């Protein structure tokens, strides 16, 4: 730790001023507020991590993801879902770790608060004592100055009346002067006593101020160091989470490297094949001339129709009456 800087830089010429001490206290209060804000940040981040982890867990366990895949790709998908499950568990664990860090930060804040309370009570008491003694000293000064003026007035009255008053009046003026001198001397002693007391209070206050500066600076050093380390640890935890997640996803990549497209297709064929003989073509069958091994139906039939010979010419019988219908001949003559 560097030499104390607080005790040499937070003074004021005004004996009643607390501006230096107030400035330090304000800074430390802001420091406590900053720690509280980071503590709340950790708690909120923990809630986010926990919520994300649970959502990821539900996604991994309840949402189908290639459930009908087979063979090597199926095994890769199983590894994928398992590693997603593991990543989700890591996020939930990270949430618990962050809450623990937030709890430590809260304990640190409360510890510093109690330590500071002792110093603040001492300084509040010495400030009050200083103010009270200063007021008493100023009142004693006013009284002293007034008694000095009274004595001066009495002396001037004696000088003015030296030749103008009778002895009896002169005696009264001397008595008044003697009383004024005694009062002035008493007030002077009282004033000096208050000055000495005030100086002792001032020295005590300065001593306590220096002690307070040293204690509060040590606290601020400790707070900054703790805050910095807490932030460093938080970032390391997030980095570790990323590394852990990547290691888990690397397992998925390894399983995908083992995936074989040819083997998966071959596995499907072996498990689901239905036969190696395709259906025979459908043959054409002439309605008038049924025959076996005729031209096939469909497209093949259409192609074969173009290669068929002409229709046979009917044979005309020798009987001439064959073509007559009611004495009308169908044969051109």
HELIX and SHEET records of a PDB file:
HELIX    1   1 UNK A    6  UNK A    8  5                                   3    
HELIX    2   2 UNK A   19  UNK A   62  1                                  44    
HELIX    3   3 UNK A   71  UNK A  160  1                                  90    
HELIX    4   4 UNK A  167  UNK A  257  1                                  91    
HELIX    5   5 UNK A  261  UNK A  272  1                                  12    
HELIX    6   6 UNK A  299  UNK A  305  1                                   7    
HELIX    7   7 UNK A  320  UNK A  323  5                                   4    
SHEET    1   A 2 UNK A 324  UNK A 325  0                                        
SHEET    2   A 2 UNK A 328  UNK A 329 -1                                        
END                                                                             
